[in-house]
Amino acid sequence: MEPLQAFGLLDLRVGRVLRAEPHEKARKPSYKLWIDFGPLGVRTSSAQITELYRPEDLEGRLVVAAVNLGTRVIGGFPSEVLVLGVPDGAGRVVLLAPEREVPLGARSFKYPTAAFAAVGAPQNPLLAPVRSSHAAKPRRRRLAGAVTLVRWRGRSGSRPRARARASARG
């Protein structure tokens, strides 16, 4: 599956935190969140965001979450959505949120593959098919660390376009 197609499978929605409380039974410090997604209803989440946020600061806050990943039970609490965040310089989670008020349950924009390619989206040159009249031969390219990327030259469809494998050399 192409990366853009995989991204298209995610259903990213905006919700408002209705309630937040410490999650006592979780292995790592986290909060139990109840998030209103408008037409989708209220969903729950267990989020490891205790370093930068207090429960009272979270209530009423807009967040972005993936709502179609299924339910996981964490410390006896059903986590139905994955609240999105990014690490700051110290590795603490900073929540992703819209900069303005938007309707609850609003879905993030996603571009179809054809439209995205038409606007000149950057492509990963390492994964692009190699056009060559040579017989299929692997071409190795050394990347940082101990990973070697193998691209197959030759007729497309006969071998995978790219794969990474660990090298014995460091």
Beta strands, then each sheet from edge to edge (+ up, - down):
strand 1: 12-22
strand 2: 31-36
strand 3: 42-47
strand 4: 62-66
strand 5: 72-74
strand 6: 77-79
strand 7: 82-83
strand 8: 85-87
strand 9: 93-95
strand 10: 137-142
strand 11: 147-153
strand 12: 162-166
sheet 1: 3+ 2- 1+ 4- 7+
sheet 2: 5+ 6-
sheet 3: 8+ 9-
sheet 4: 10+ 11- 12+
end
